[in-house]
Amino acid sequence: MPDVPALVKAYFEVWNKHDEAGIKALHAPESKLADWDASHGPTNEAVAAGIAGIWKAVPDIKIEIVDVYTCGASLTCVANIGEPPA
């Protein structure tokens, strides 16, 4: 069974580096992502480009993981995020 909390933390390490190629590589070829601003997809390339748009709009954006919760056998994951210290 995968270590979901470790995978979530690794994902956001790539996210915080603003690494578009890295984000693309972490998503399946057929991917969709909904965030606070828009929906991105249906491919990992479109998801990565959408996230890169966030980075362009807010160049200093970073995400700090406070807690990660998983739900049963499906390993559905919820990350509690907060603002990193200034």
ZAMARGU-4260 file (C-alpha; in steps of 0.2 Angstrom, whole numbers, plus 5000, padded with zeros to 4 digits):
<rodrens>
0) 5000/5000/5000 | 5007/5017/4996 | 5012/5030/5009 | 4999/5042/5004 | 5004/5056/5017
5) 5022/5055/5010 | 5016/5056/4992 | 5005/5071/4996 | 5020/5080/5004 | 5031/5075/4989
10) 5018/5083/4978 | 5018/5099/4987 | 5037/5100/4987 | 5036/5100/4968 | 5022/5112/4968
15) 5032/5124/4980 | 5046/5123/4968 | 5035/5129/4954 | 5041/5115/4943 | 5029/5113/4929
20) 5037/5098/4921 | 5038/5090/4939 | 5019/5093/4941 | 5015/5086/4924 | 5025/5070/4928
25) 5016/5067/4945 | 4999/5067/4936 | 4992/5053/4926 | 4991/5056/4907 | 4972/5058/4908
30) 4970/5070/4923 | 4958/5084/4930 | 4961/5096/4944 | 4949/5108/4952 | 4957/5122/4962
35) 4950/5138/4970 | 4952/5147/4953 | 4947/5135/4939 | 4947/5117/4933 | 4961/5110/4923
40) 4962/5095/4911 | 4958/5083/4903 | 4977/5079/4902 | 4992/5081/4914 | 4999/5094/4902
45) 4983/5105/4904 | 4984/5102/4923 | 5002/5108/4924 | 4999/5123/4912 | 4984/5128/4923
50) 4994/5127/4939 | 5008/5136/4931 | 4995/5150/4928 | 4993/5151/4947 | 5012/5153/4949
55) 5012/5166/4936 | 4998/5176/4944 | 5005/5174/4962 | 5024/5172/4960 | 5027/5170/4979
60) 5014/5157/4982 | 5018/5142/4993 | 5008/5129/5002 | 5012/5122/5019 | 5005/5105/5023
65) 4998/5105/5041 | 4990/5088/5041 | 4986/5074/5029 | 4970/5063/5032 | 4966/5047/5022
70) 4950/5038/5021 | 4949/5019/5021 | 4954/5008/5007 | 4951/5020/4993 | 4965/5031/5001
75) 4955/5047/4996 | 4966/5060/5003 | 4963/5077/5011 | 4977/5089/5015 | 4975/5103/5028
80) 4985/5117/5021 | 4990/5133/5029 | 5000/5148/5025 | 5019/5146/5027 | 5028/5157/5040
85) 5033/5174/5033
</rodrens>
